[in-house]
Amino acid sequence: MRVLGIDEAGRGPVIGPLVVAGVLLQEEHQQQLVALGVRDSKALPRGRRAALFPHIERIAQAVEALSLPAHALDGNLTQLELEATARLIKRLKPDRVVIDAPVGPRALPAYREALRRLLPFACELTVENKADARYPVVAAASIVAKVRRDREILRLHRKYGDFGWGYPSEPKVQRFLREWYAKNGSFPDCVRARWATARRIAQGAIRQIERSLVD
C-alpha cells in the first residue's frame, strides 16, 4: 500500500510562505524512516532536519511541497491548507493518506469530509491531531515542509537582509517590520500584511507620523 503523509510549516509566521508537504512511500518502508531517526520535526534542530532531508528523498517514492506565498495568505488559512492538501493527493494518487490536521479534535470529521469532497477518487483518509508524532511518514513530511520553508526564508534573506525566521515573537522580525514600514510606508510582498503583528506596527508608524505633523 502506498501511503502519503502530509504536514505543513509556517502557519504562524508574519513573514514568509506557508509550505504544505507530502511524502509518498510504501507503508512498510516507514520503519526505514524510524531507523534514520525521523520524528516530529519540532523535536529536531534545524541542522538535523536538513541532514535528514536527502535520506527521506532516497527512501520515498515521491516528495512534493507546495509553497503558498505571504501575499496569498489573506484568506482562511485552514481552507487554503485544505486545498493544497487536496492538490498533493490528486497529484500523487496514494492508497492511503495520513494528515496532521490544522483543526481541533471536534472539527476533524468535518475537515475529513471537506477534503473527501475535493478528491476525484477514493482513498483511505486518516486525519488526526499530532499525527507527526505518531506516524513516521507524517514526521517525514513535517521535516520536508520545514526544510523547504527554511530554504525559502534564506532566499528572502539574500533579498531583504536577515530578518530572522519570520515569527512575530522574534526581535529581528519586529525590528525589520518597523524599519521597513517607516522607510517605505508599506510592507514587502513577503510579509503577511493583514496579520495582527503587521497591522499593529503599521498603525503605530502612522500614529507617529500624525503626531510629528501636529508637533
Secondary structure as UniProt FT lines:
FT   STRAND          2..9
FT   STRAND          18..26
FT   HELIX           27..29
FT   HELIX           30..36
FT   HELIX           41..43
FT   HELIX           46..59
FT   STRAND          62..68
FT   HELIX           70..72
FT   HELIX           77..92
FT   STRAND          96..100
FT   HELIX           105..107
FT   HELIX           108..118
FT   STRAND          124..128
FT   TURN            129..130
FT   HELIX           131..133
FT   HELIX           136..160
FT   TURN            164..165
FT   TURN            168..169
FT   HELIX           171..184
FT   TURN            189..190
FT   TURN            193..194
FT   HELIX           196..214
//
